[in-house]
Amino acid sequence: MRPSENDLPPQVQFHQFETIFSENSWRLSAGNITDSPLKLRVETNIFDIRLQKDNIVEIPEWNEEFINFIYCFNGDIKIGNENVSKGDSVILKENLTLEAITESDLDLFQIKKDAKYSETRMFSGNKFH
């Protein structure tokens, strides 16, 4: 993820979550909204979930202005009629339910479609001489 503008000062953040996993509900872990535990300087929000077998969830805060990118770190899920397994990623263009076939660890990146971003550097604060 590129920062929203050039030459931002470097920023390191730490956060201790109450639990290692957020079981069966999406947890906002990083983003640019007020209640994000870790603040991002780009219009992206990152959620995580450990979805137990046979549990079903929907995408949180579905909004057409965002791209919903899901990455499966572990397990197997069903999205609509498609199976998604460890290492797979999916971009959702509609709000489909996610059902765990096995215990599954997922990340959801909600990326604003028309977000402003730096075109000069991958990371804010990095300068090469």
N, C-alpha and C positions, 0 to 999 in steps of 0.2 A: 504494500500500500504506500503510495506516495503522499507526502504531506500536502495540505491544501494550498500552501504558498511557499515561495522560495525563502531561504536564509533564516528559517526559524531556529532559535537556539536549541541545542540538544536537550533532551528531557528523558530522564530515567524514572520509572515508577515501579512501586512494589505494592502488592495488596495480598493480604492473607484472607482467603475465603473461609467461611465458617465450616464448610464441608468440602472434601475433595471433589465429590461428584454432586451434581444437581439431578436427583433422581425423578424422572417422569415429569419434569417441568423445565421449561427454558429458563436459563439464568443469564442475565446480561453481565458479561465479564469485561467488556471494553466498548467504548463508543464516544460519540461527541455530544451525547445528551447529558443533562444535569446529574442524573442518578447513576451514571456509569462508574463502577469502581476504578477502572483504569481509563484515563482520558485519551482519546485519539484526536489528532489534528487533521482529520479528514472526515468526510460525511459517510462514515461506515460504522455500523454497530455489530458487535460480535457476541453471539449467544452460545452457550454450551448446554448439553443435556446427556444424561445417561438414561436411556430408555430401556426399561425392563421388558423382557419377553411378553408379547401379547398386548402391551400398552400402546395407545394411540394418542398422537398430539397433532396440533395444527401449527402453522408458522405464526409466531407472535407478531402482533402489530403489523399485519399484512397491509402493504401500501403499494400501489402501482408505480410510484415514483422510484422504487427501489428494486434492484436486482437481488434475488434471494438465492445465494450460493450455499449449498450444503456439502460438507465433507464428512465422510464416514471414516472415523479413526479405527473403529473396531465393531465387529458384529455384522448383522444383516437386517435390513429394513425393507419395507415395501412402501413405495410412493405411487399412489394410483395403481396402475397395472405393472409397474416396473420394480424389479428387485435391485437393491443397491447393497454392495458388500464392502468390506474393509478396503480402503484405498480408493474407493470410487467417489466422484463428486458429481453434483447435479445442479443445474440452474433451473429454478422453478418459475414458470411464467403464469401459473395460476395457483390458487391456494388449495393444495391437495393435502390430505392427511398423511401422516407418517406412522407406520405400524411396525413395531419391533418383531422380527421373526426370531431373533436371539437377542440377548442383552447387547445393547449397542451404544457406542459413544460417538456423538455427533457435534459438529460445530456448524453454526449458521452465520454467514456473513451477509448483512443487509447493506448493500452499497448503493448510494444515491446515483441514479443514472446520469444526471447532468452535473455531477460534483466537480468543482474547481480543484485542480491539482497541479503540483509543481511539475514543470516539464524539463527542469535542468538537473535535478538530483533525485536519486532514489530515496535518500534519507535526509531529513533536515539536519543542518549542522555539519555535514560531511563536506570537506573541501579538499580537493586534490591539487597539489602544486607540482 
